Amino acid sequence: MPLYSEALYRSIVLVDVARFTDPRRSFQDQVAVHRSLAELLERAFDDAGVEWCSCYVEDRGDGKMILVPPEVPQSRLVDNLGSRLLAELRRHNAVHSDAAAMQLRVALHAGNVARSSNGTVSPAINFASRLLDAPDAKARLARTGSTLALIASEEFYRDVIKHDHAAEPDEFRQIPVEVKETSAVAWLRLFGATTAEAVPAPSREVLDLLPSGDLEELRDPLEHLHVPQLPTLVHRAAGPGVLPQPPDANPWQVLKYLADVNAGADGFPPALAFVELLARQVADSAVRTKLAEWSDRQARRLQLEARLEEFRATHARPVPADARLHLMIVIQHDGLDPELFTVSHWRQDDPAEWPPARGHDRSARIDEIERHVDELVVEAERAWCGHTGSVALEVVLPRALLNLPVHLWHKEHDTGMPRPLCLDYPITVRSLERMRSPHWHRMWNRRWRTLWEDPRSAVVHYARPARPDNPHALDAALERDQRCAAILLTAAPSREPRRGDQLISALRAGLPAVFWHRTDAEPERVREVVEWLAEEGGLTELPDRTHAVRRDAHLDAPTRFDSKVVQELVVLWDDPDRLVDPEELAG
């Protein structure tokens, strides 16, 4: 069995030769490219101040993976590596035939990497591979005839490039990355373009599809129109790969942007889809009629009447102004390094869509997890800037981490004035073991349905310490009362299950809600809080009620409950309708 090194935070550089397998390349051409690639990379790295001999390099046939030592400043990868690569590529292309010429795509990212005799393991490397395959980067490299495409992750751009004037951050353009299960953004810079088109020009085909004169008809009704949930409408019209719009964008600006976005596989133009969605969302009946008539004319002209009717049937209802979005964060052990954890996330940008695409993973030690959650929350808020409804945070934890005080964590640490997450969001924890255990889901779904069909009949079971001679007494009691939707445990769950384990009994019985106190507070005071949270059918509103009581605990005034009791109360709230693929949970 191979031994894995301790995971180290490394700068990651992935290199790929564009169109290496192009039929115009002979075998001899491929050999020449392969040989020259290693030579020019070594020279370029050395010239940029990154000693090639100090890097870990894996050959990937038509590319390389380079892990830069942790002690090498990341700025050296951006201030002149691009120019050195461009110089070496130009030298190579000047003395080789067109079939042996090279264009490169280079991805820049950073993260924890573990190594063994069998190779490397790292979610960060997996994510960098997705950046390298970004369709926009490939298309722009080909369209502009550029020699080099430098693709930086959002984090690498934000933490390194943006603050280094020598890296010329203004030369980078944001692009979407929609590859396999990854949905993200990256930053692209092109070197050596042979045309003046450094960023994509509006597609002539799309402009012909929706002529500018027809678009101008909608300027007046849309330019000063305020529409709730505008980001959700854009997402539904163009899909998750579309770039987020500025916070102050109006519907007219969005329509002009979408007019330059090609139709997907269904052939339905995103701009036309956006107008249809707007027609459902606006309150002014005259504007609704104008938008619907405009859509009808465009559909007739494009012979898309049947497709338009299908779209109208599937999007008949407007997006509610108070719709809730969720950010689900999953924390689990790395599997290789016992001191590392993988932080994954699924950010919902459309209240009707679940599950959304998985974001890229992060690796962290236990004391770093809060800062990573902070970054994910701030990123989500940027994406949700036009959302007018509420949002909620769900943190999915393995049993050993269920007592992490996630509801006491903060955001915006970088400001020097961090703000408690519980002031802004309902925060609940969820069970990773239950989400991964489909043989528990039938009971879970049944209890959930019973709760929502008759919330006022739902009850909380107040557990008592188990008797050693009867470890299944709680199992029997929960099975006997099918109205039971929640349980207050007698103590915080241990890291490992024990005989007569109350948490295991609750999860197996399918209870959607589980309460416990992280410390040794007086049971009567804890019960008082739980009774208020559950009274009068309140279990269906549990995340919001919990948010209210946690928020009020921060008031500089007397409150209903002891603030210390409230702050240490853990609420596990598991919605069986909001799951992610177990294969993705397995990493």
C-alpha positions as CSV (number, residue, x, y, z in Angstrom):
1,M,0.0,0.0,0.0
2,P,1.5,3.4,-1.0
3,L,2.3,5.9,1.7
4,Y,1.0,9.4,1.3
5,S,3.0,12.4,2.3
6,E,1.6,15.1,4.6
7,A,-0.6,17.4,2.5
8,L,1.1,20.7,1.7
9,Y,-0.3,23.9,0.3
10,R,1.1,24.2,-3.2
11,S,0.8,26.5,-6.2
12,I,-0.6,24.4,-9.0
13,V,0.2,25.0,-12.7
14,L,-1.4,22.8,-15.3
15,V,-0.3,23.0,-18.9
16,D,-2.1,21.7,-22.0
17,V,-1.1,21.8,-25.7
18,A,-4.1,23.0,-27.7
19,R,-5.2,20.5,-30.4
20,F,-2.3,18.1,-29.7
21,T,-4.2,15.3,-31.4
22,D,-5.2,17.4,-34.4
23,P,-5.1,15.0,-37.5
24,R,-2.8,17.5,-39.2
25,R,-0.1,16.6,-36.7
26,S,2.0,13.6,-37.7
27,F,3.6,11.3,-35.2
28,Q,6.9,13.1,-35.7
29,D,5.1,16.5,-35.1
30,Q,3.8,15.2,-31.8
31,V,7.2,14.0,-30.8
32,A,8.7,17.4,-31.6
33,V,5.9,19.2,-29.6
34,H,6.3,16.9,-26.6
35,R,10.1,17.3,-26.5
36,S,10.0,21.1,-27.0
37,L,7.3,21.5,-24.4
38,A,9.5,20.2,-21.6
39,E,12.4,22.3,-22.7
40,L,10.5,25.6,-23.1
41,L,8.7,25.2,-19.8
42,E,12.0,24.6,-18.0
43,R,13.5,27.8,-19.5
44,A,10.4,29.9,-18.9
45,F,10.1,28.9,-15.3
46,D,13.8,29.4,-14.6
47,D,13.7,32.9,-16.3
48,A,10.6,33.8,-14.2
49,G,12.4,33.0,-10.9
50,V,10.8,29.6,-10.3
51,E,13.5,27.0,-10.3
52,W,12.3,24.1,-12.5
53,C,14.4,21.6,-10.6
54,S,12.6,22.5,-7.4
55,C,9.2,21.8,-8.8
56,Y,7.3,18.4,-8.8
57,V,6.4,17.7,-12.5
58,E,4.1,15.0,-13.9
59,D,4.1,14.4,-17.6
60,R,0.5,14.1,-19.1
61,G,1.3,13.4,-22.7
62,D,-0.1,16.6,-24.2
63,G,0.7,18.6,-21.1
64,K,2.3,18.9,-17.7
65,M,1.3,19.2,-14.1
66,I,3.7,21.4,-12.1
67,L,3.6,21.7,-8.3
68,V,5.5,24.7,-7.1
69,P,7.2,24.5,-3.7
70,P,5.3,26.3,-0.9
71,E,8.2,28.7,-0.3
72,V,8.1,30.2,-3.8
73,P,6.1,33.5,-3.9
74,Q,3.0,33.0,-6.0
75,S,3.6,36.5,-7.6
76,R,6.4,34.9,-9.6
77,L,3.8,32.8,-11.5
78,V,2.0,35.9,-12.7
79,D,4.3,38.9,-13.0
80,N,6.4,37.5,-15.8
81,L,5.8,33.8,-16.3
82,G,3.3,34.5,-19.0
83,S,5.7,36.8,-21.0
84,R,8.5,34.2,-20.7
85,L,6.2,31.4,-21.9
86,L,5.1,33.6,-24.8
87,A,8.7,34.3,-25.8
88,E,9.6,30.6,-25.7
89,L,6.6,29.7,-27.7
90,R,7.4,32.3,-30.4
91,R,10.9,30.9,-30.7
92,H,9.6,27.4,-31.0
93,N,6.9,28.3,-33.6
94,A,9.4,30.4,-35.7
95,V,11.5,27.3,-36.5
96,H,8.8,24.6,-36.7
97,S,6.1,23.9,-39.3
98,D,2.5,24.8,-38.7
99,A,1.8,21.2,-37.8
100,A,4.4,21.3,-35.0
101,A,3.5,24.8,-33.8
102,M,2.1,25.2,-30.3
103,Q,-0.6,27.1,-28.5
104,L,-0.8,26.5,-24.8
105,R,-3.5,26.7,-22.1
106,V,-2.1,27.2,-18.6
107,A,-4.3,27.0,-15.5
108,L,-3.2,28.6,-12.1
109,H,-4.7,27.5,-8.8
110,A,-3.5,26.6,-5.3
111,G,-4.5,24.1,-2.6
112,N,-3.4,21.2,-0.5
113,V,-1.8,18.3,-2.3
114,A,-0.8,14.8,-0.9
115,R,1.8,12.7,-2.8
116,S,2.7,9.0,-2.9
117,S,4.5,6.6,-5.2
118,N,1.3,6.3,-7.2
119,G,1.0,10.0,-7.9
120,T,-0.9,12.9,-6.3
121,V,-4.3,13.4,-4.6
122,S,-5.9,16.8,-4.4
123,P,-9.3,18.3,-4.9
124,A,-7.4,21.5,-5.9
125,I,-5.7,19.7,-8.8
126,N,-9.1,18.3,-9.9
127,F,-10.5,21.8,-10.0
128,A,-7.5,23.2,-11.9
129,S,-8.2,20.5,-14.5
130,R,-11.7,21.8,-14.9
131,L,-10.3,25.3,-15.4
132,L,-8.0,24.0,-18.1
133,D,-11.0,22.5,-20.0
134,A,-13.2,25.6,-19.8
135,P,-15.0,25.9,-23.1
136,D,-14.7,29.7,-23.2
137,A,-10.9,29.6,-22.8
138,K,-10.6,27.1,-25.6
139,A,-12.9,29.1,-27.9
140,R,-11.2,32.4,-27.3
141,L,-7.8,31.0,-27.8
142,A,-8.8,29.6,-31.1
143,R,-10.8,32.6,-32.2
144,T,-8.1,35.1,-31.5
145,G,-5.2,33.0,-32.8
146,S,-3.5,33.7,-29.5
147,T,-0.4,31.8,-28.5
148,L,-1.0,31.4,-24.8
149,A,-4.1,31.4,-22.6
150,L,-3.5,31.9,-18.9
151,I,-6.5,30.8,-16.8
152,A,-6.5,31.7,-13.1
153,S,-9.0,30.5,-10.6
154,E,-11.2,33.0,-8.9
155,E,-9.2,32.6,-5.6
156,F,-5.8,32.9,-7.3
157,Y,-7.0,36.0,-9.2
158,R,-8.5,37.6,-6.0
159,D,-5.6,36.7,-3.7
160,V,-2.6,37.1,-6.0
161,I,-3.2,38.7,-9.4
162,K,-5.6,41.5,-8.3
163,H,-3.0,42.9,-5.8
164,D,0.0,42.7,-8.1
165,H,0.3,45.5,-10.6
166,A,3.1,43.7,-12.4
167,A,0.6,40.9,-13.2
168,E,-1.6,43.5,-15.0
169,P,-4.9,42.4,-13.5
170,D,-6.9,44.6,-15.9
171,E,-5.8,42.4,-18.8
172,F,-7.8,39.4,-17.3
173,R,-11.4,38.8,-18.2
174,Q,-13.9,36.7,-16.2
175,I,-15.2,33.6,-17.9
176,P,-17.7,30.9,-16.9
177,V,-16.4,27.4,-16.2
178,E,-19.0,24.7,-16.8
179,V,-17.2,21.4,-17.0
180,K,-18.7,18.1,-15.8
181,E,-20.0,18.7,-12.3
182,T,-18.1,22.0,-11.8
183,S,-19.9,25.4,-12.1
184,A,-17.6,28.3,-11.4
185,V,-15.9,31.3,-12.8
186,A,-12.2,31.9,-13.7
187,W,-10.1,34.7,-15.1
188,L,-8.6,34.5,-18.6
189,R,-5.7,36.5,-20.1
190,L,-4.6,35.9,-23.7
191,F,-1.0,36.4,-25.0
192,G,0.1,36.9,-28.6
193,A,-3.3,37.4,-30.2
194,T,-3.1,37.6,-34.0
195,T,-6.4,39.5,-34.2
196,A,-7.6,42.6,-32.4
197,E,-10.3,40.5,-30.7
198,A,-8.9,40.1,-27.2
199,V,-12.3,39.3,-25.8
200,P,-15.2,37.7,-27.6
201,A,-17.1,40.0,-30.0
202,P,-20.9,39.6,-30.1
203,S,-21.8,36.6,-32.2
204,R,-23.0,37.7,-35.7
205,E,-25.3,34.7,-35.8
206,V,-27.0,35.8,-32.5
207,L,-27.3,39.4,-33.6
208,D,-29.0,38.3,-36.8
209,L,-31.3,36.0,-34.7
210,L,-32.5,39.0,-32.6
211,P,-32.0,42.1,-34.7
212,S,-31.0,45.3,-32.8
213,G,-34.1,47.1,-34.1
214,D,-36.4,44.5,-32.5
215,L,-34.5,44.7,-29.3
216,E,-34.8,48.5,-29.2
217,E,-38.6,48.2,-29.0
218,L,-38.1,47.0,-25.4
219,R,-35.7,49.7,-24.2
220,D,-38.4,52.0,-22.9
221,P,-40.4,49.5,-20.9
222,L,-37.4,47.8,-19.5
223,E,-34.8,50.4,-18.8
224,H,-36.3,51.8,-15.6
225,L,-38.2,48.6,-14.6
226,H,-37.5,47.1,-11.2
227,V,-37.9,43.4,-11.1
228,P,-37.5,41.2,-8.0
229,Q,-35.4,38.1,-8.4
230,L,-33.6,39.3,-11.5
231,P,-30.5,37.0,-11.0
232,T,-32.9,34.0,-10.8
233,L,-34.5,35.0,-14.1
234,V,-31.1,35.3,-15.8
235,H,-30.1,31.9,-14.4
236,R,-33.3,30.3,-15.8
237,A,-33.0,31.9,-19.1
238,A,-29.3,31.2,-19.8
239,G,-28.2,28.5,-17.4
240,P,-25.6,28.4,-14.6
241,G,-22.7,29.2,-17.0
242,V,-23.7,32.8,-17.7
243,L,-21.7,35.4,-16.0
244,P,-23.3,37.2,-13.0
245,Q,-24.7,40.7,-13.8
246,P,-23.7,43.8,-11.9
247,P,-25.8,44.5,-8.8
248,D,-27.3,47.6,-10.3
249,A,-28.1,46.0,-13.7
250,N,-31.6,46.7,-15.0
251,P,-33.7,44.4,-17.2
252,W,-32.7,46.3,-20.4
253,Q,-29.0,45.9,-19.7
254,V,-29.5,42.2,-19.0
255,L,-31.5,41.7,-22.2
256,K,-28.7,43.3,-24.3
257,Y,-26.2,41.0,-22.6
258,L,-28.2,37.9,-23.3
259,A,-28.7,38.9,-26.9
260,D,-25.0,38.1,-27.3
261,V,-25.3,34.6,-25.7
262,N,-25.8,31.7,-28.0
263,A,-28.8,29.3,-27.6
264,G,-28.3,26.0,-25.9
265,A,-28.9,22.6,-27.3
266,D,-32.7,23.2,-27.4
267,G,-32.2,26.1,-29.9
268,F,-34.2,28.5,-27.8
269,P,-32.5,31.9,-27.5
270,P,-31.7,33.0,-23.9
271,A,-32.8,36.6,-24.7
272,L,-36.3,35.3,-25.8
273,A,-36.5,33.1,-22.7
274,F,-35.6,36.1,-20.5
275,V,-38.3,38.3,-22.0
276,E,-40.9,35.5,-21.4
277,L,-39.8,35.1,-17.7
278,L,-40.0,38.9,-17.3
279,A,-43.6,38.8,-18.6
280,R,-44.5,36.5,-15.7
281,Q,-42.6,38.6,-13.1
282,V,-43.7,42.2,-13.8
283,A,-46.8,43.6,-12.1
284,D,-47.7,46.2,-14.9
285,S,-50.3,44.5,-17.2
286,A,-49.4,46.8,-20.1
287,V,-45.7,45.8,-19.9
288,R,-46.7,42.1,-19.6
289,T,-48.8,42.4,-22.8
290,K,-46.0,44.2,-24.7
291,L,-43.5,41.6,-23.7
292,A,-45.8,38.7,-24.6
293,E,-46.5,40.2,-28.0
294,W,-42.8,40.8,-28.7
295,S,-42.1,37.1,-27.8
296,D,-44.9,36.0,-30.1
297,R,-43.5,37.9,-33.1
298,Q,-40.0,36.7,-32.5
299,A,-41.1,33.1,-32.2
300,R,-43.1,33.3,-35.5
301,R,-40.1,34.8,-37.3
302,L,-37.8,32.1,-36.0
303,Q,-40.4,29.3,-36.4
304,L,-40.2,28.6,-32.6
305,E,-43.9,28.8,-31.8
306,A,-44.1,25.3,-30.5
307,R,-40.9,25.7,-28.4
308,L,-42.3,29.0,-27.0
309,E,-45.5,27.3,-25.9
310,E,-43.5,24.6,-24.2
311,F,-41.4,27.2,-22.4
312,R,-44.6,29.1,-21.3
313,A,-46.1,25.9,-20.0
314,T,-43.0,25.0,-17.9
315,H,-42.5,28.5,-16.6
316,A,-46.1,29.6,-15.9
317,R,-45.6,30.9,-12.4
318,P,-43.4,33.9,-11.4
319,V,-40.6,33.5,-9.0
320,P,-41.9,34.4,-5.5
321,A,-40.4,37.6,-4.1
322,D,-39.8,35.8,-0.8
323,A,-38.3,32.6,-2.2
324,R,-35.6,31.1,-0.2
325,L,-32.1,30.1,-1.4
326,H,-29.8,27.7,0.3
327,L,-26.1,27.3,0.7
328,M,-25.2,23.8,1.7
329,I,-21.7,23.2,3.0
330,V,-20.4,19.7,3.5
331,I,-17.4,19.1,5.8
332,Q,-15.8,15.6,5.9
333,H,-12.5,14.0,6.7
334,D,-9.9,14.1,3.9
335,G,-9.5,10.3,3.9
336,L,-5.7,10.5,3.6
337,D,-4.4,13.1,6.1
338,P,-6.2,12.7,9.5
339,E,-5.6,16.4,10.2
340,L,-7.3,17.6,6.9
341,F,-10.9,18.1,6.0
342,T,-12.6,18.6,2.7
343,V,-15.1,21.5,2.5
344,S,-17.6,21.1,-0.4
345,H,-20.5,23.3,-1.2
346,W,-23.7,23.5,-3.3
347,R,-25.0,27.0,-3.8
348,Q,-28.6,27.4,-4.9
349,D,-29.1,30.3,-7.3
350,D,-32.7,29.3,-8.4
351,P,-35.2,28.4,-5.7
352,A,-36.8,25.9,-8.1
353,E,-33.5,24.1,-8.8
354,W,-32.0,21.4,-6.5
355,P,-29.4,20.1,-6.5
356,P,-27.4,22.9,-8.0
357,A,-23.9,22.3,-9.5
358,R,-21.2,21.5,-6.9
359,G,-18.7,24.2,-6.3
360,H,-15.0,23.4,-6.1
361,D,-13.7,21.7,-3.0
362,R,-11.3,23.2,-0.4
363,S,-8.9,21.5,2.0
364,A,-8.5,22.8,5.5
365,R,-7.4,22.0,9.0
366,I,-10.0,22.1,11.7
367,D,-9.0,25.6,12.8
368,E,-9.2,26.9,9.3
369,I,-12.7,25.7,8.4
370,E,-14.5,28.7,9.8
371,R,-12.5,31.0,7.5
372,H,-13.3,28.8,4.5
373,V,-17.0,28.9,5.3
374,D,-16.7,32.7,5.6
375,E,-15.3,32.9,2.1
376,L,-18.1,30.7,0.7
377,V,-20.7,32.8,2.4
378,V,-19.3,36.0,1.0
379,E,-19.0,34.5,-2.5
380,A,-22.6,33.4,-2.2
381,E,-23.7,36.9,-1.2
382,R,-22.0,38.3,-4.2
383,A,-23.9,35.9,-6.5
384,W,-27.2,36.6,-4.6
385,C,-26.8,40.4,-4.7
386,G,-30.1,40.9,-6.7
387,H,-32.1,38.3,-4.7
388,T,-34.9,39.8,-2.7
389,G,-35.9,36.7,-0.7
390,S,-34.3,35.0,2.2
391,V,-31.3,32.6,2.3
392,A,-30.4,29.8,4.7
393,L,-27.2,28.0,5.6
394,E,-27.0,24.2,6.0
395,V,-23.8,22.6,7.3
396,V,-23.7,18.8,6.7
397,L,-21.4,17.2,9.2
398,P,-20.1,13.7,10.0
399,R,-21.0,12.5,13.5
400,A,-17.5,13.2,14.9
401,L,-17.9,16.9,14.0
402,L,-21.6,17.5,14.9
403,N,-20.6,19.6,17.9
404,L,-18.7,22.1,15.9
405,P,-20.2,25.5,16.9
406,V,-21.1,26.5,13.4
407,H,-24.0,28.7,14.6
408,L,-21.4,30.7,16.5
409,W,-19.1,31.3,13.5
410,H,-18.6,34.6,11.9
411,K,-18.2,36.1,8.4
412,E,-16.2,38.9,6.9
413,H,-13.1,38.3,9.1
414,D,-11.0,40.2,6.6
415,T,-12.8,43.5,7.5
416,G,-11.4,43.3,11.1
417,M,-15.0,43.4,12.3
418,P,-16.4,39.9,11.8
419,R,-20.2,39.5,12.1
420,P,-22.0,36.5,13.6
421,L,-23.5,34.3,10.9
422,C,-26.6,33.7,13.1
423,L,-27.6,37.4,12.8
424,D,-28.2,37.1,9.1
425,Y,-29.1,33.5,8.4
426,P,-31.0,30.6,9.7
427,I,-28.2,28.0,10.4
428,T,-28.8,24.3,10.9
429,V,-26.6,21.3,10.9
430,R,-27.4,18.1,9.0
431,S,-26.3,14.5,9.3
432,L,-23.8,13.3,6.7
433,E,-24.4,9.7,7.8
434,R,-28.1,9.9,7.2
435,M,-27.7,11.6,3.8
436,R,-25.3,8.7,2.8
437,S,-27.7,6.0,4.1
438,P,-30.6,5.4,1.7
439,H,-31.8,2.5,3.8
440,W,-32.9,5.1,6.4
441,H,-34.6,7.4,3.9
442,R,-38.1,5.6,3.8
443,M,-38.7,6.3,7.4
444,W,-37.3,9.8,7.1
445,N,-39.6,10.7,4.1
446,R,-42.6,9.3,6.0
447,R,-42.0,11.4,9.1
448,W,-41.4,14.4,7.0
449,R,-44.7,14.0,5.1
450,T,-46.6,13.5,8.3
451,L,-45.1,16.6,9.8
452,W,-46.1,18.8,6.9
453,E,-49.5,17.3,6.5
454,D,-50.5,18.1,10.2
455,P,-47.8,20.4,11.8
456,R,-49.9,21.1,14.9
457,S,-50.1,17.4,15.8
458,A,-46.3,17.0,15.6
459,V,-44.6,16.4,19.0
460,V,-41.2,16.4,20.5
461,H,-39.8,13.5,22.4
462,Y,-37.8,14.4,25.4
463,A,-35.3,11.6,25.9
464,R,-34.3,10.0,29.2
465,P,-31.0,8.3,29.9
466,A,-31.0,4.8,28.5
467,R,-31.1,1.8,30.8
468,P,-28.1,-0.5,30.2
469,D,-30.4,-3.6,30.3
470,N,-32.8,-2.1,27.7
471,P,-30.9,-0.3,24.9
472,H,-33.9,-0.3,22.5
473,A,-36.4,1.4,24.7
474,L,-36.1,4.7,22.7
475,D,-36.4,2.9,19.4
476,A,-39.7,1.4,20.6
477,A,-41.0,4.7,21.9
478,L,-40.3,6.5,18.6
479,E,-41.8,3.8,16.5
480,R,-44.9,3.8,18.7
481,D,-45.6,7.5,18.2
482,Q,-45.6,8.3,14.5
483,R,-46.5,11.9,15.3
484,C,-43.1,12.4,16.8
485,A,-41.0,14.7,14.5
486,A,-38.2,15.8,16.9
487,I,-36.2,14.7,19.9
488,L,-34.3,16.5,22.6
489,L,-31.3,14.4,23.5
490,T,-30.2,14.1,27.1
491,A,-26.6,15.1,26.1
492,A,-24.5,16.0,23.2
493,P,-23.7,13.0,20.9
494,S,-20.4,11.3,21.5
495,R,-17.9,11.2,18.6
496,E,-18.6,7.5,18.2
497,P,-21.9,5.6,18.6
498,R,-22.5,3.7,21.8
499,R,-24.9,1.1,22.9
500,G,-28.4,2.6,23.2
501,D,-27.2,5.7,21.3
502,Q,-30.0,8.3,21.2
503,L,-28.8,10.0,18.0
504,I,-28.7,6.8,16.0
505,S,-32.2,5.9,17.2
506,A,-33.5,9.3,16.1
507,L,-31.9,9.1,12.6
508,R,-33.1,5.5,12.0
509,A,-36.6,6.5,13.1
510,G,-36.5,9.3,10.5
511,L,-37.0,12.3,12.9
512,P,-36.4,15.4,10.8
513,A,-35.3,17.5,13.9
514,V,-32.9,16.7,16.7
515,F,-31.9,19.1,19.5
516,W,-29.1,18.9,22.0
517,H,-27.1,21.2,24.2
518,R,-23.3,21.4,23.8
519,T,-22.6,21.9,27.5
520,D,-24.2,20.9,30.8
521,A,-27.0,23.5,31.0
522,E,-29.9,22.8,33.3
523,P,-32.3,20.5,31.4
524,E,-35.3,22.5,32.4
525,R,-33.9,25.6,30.7
526,V,-33.0,23.8,27.5
527,R,-36.4,22.2,27.4
528,E,-38.1,25.6,27.8
529,V,-36.3,26.8,24.6
530,V,-37.2,23.7,22.6
531,E,-40.9,23.8,23.7
532,W,-41.1,27.4,22.4
533,L,-39.4,26.4,19.1
534,A,-42.0,23.6,18.6
535,E,-45.2,25.2,20.0
536,E,-48.3,25.6,17.8
537,G,-46.9,23.7,14.8
538,G,-43.6,25.6,15.0
539,L,-41.5,22.6,13.8
540,T,-42.2,23.4,10.2
541,E,-40.8,26.9,10.9
542,L,-37.9,25.6,12.9
543,P,-35.0,27.2,11.0
544,D,-36.6,30.6,11.2
545,R,-37.7,30.3,14.8
546,T,-34.1,29.2,15.7
547,H,-32.7,32.2,13.8
548,A,-35.0,34.6,15.7
549,V,-34.0,33.2,19.2
550,R,-30.3,33.2,18.3
551,R,-30.6,36.8,17.0
552,D,-32.4,38.0,20.1
553,A,-29.7,36.5,22.3
554,H,-27.4,39.2,21.0
555,L,-29.8,42.0,22.1
556,D,-28.6,44.4,24.8
557,A,-31.8,43.9,26.6
558,P,-33.6,41.2,28.6
559,T,-34.8,38.3,26.4
560,R,-37.2,35.4,26.7
561,F,-34.4,32.9,27.3
562,D,-31.0,32.6,28.9
563,S,-28.6,33.7,26.2
564,K,-26.0,31.1,27.2
565,V,-28.5,28.3,26.8
566,V,-29.6,29.6,23.4
567,Q,-26.0,30.0,22.1
568,E,-25.0,26.4,22.9
569,L,-28.2,24.8,21.6
570,V,-27.6,22.7,18.5
571,V,-30.4,22.3,16.0
572,L,-30.2,19.4,13.5
573,W,-32.8,20.0,10.8
574,D,-32.9,17.5,7.9
575,D,-35.0,18.1,4.8
576,P,-35.2,14.8,2.8
577,D,-36.2,16.8,-0.3
578,R,-32.8,18.6,-0.3
579,L,-30.2,15.9,-0.9
580,V,-27.1,15.7,-3.1
581,D,-25.9,12.6,-5.0
582,P,-24.2,10.1,-2.6
583,E,-21.5,9.7,-5.2
584,E,-20.6,13.4,-4.9
585,L,-20.7,13.1,-1.1
586,A,-18.1,10.4,-1.4
587,G,-15.8,12.9,-3.1
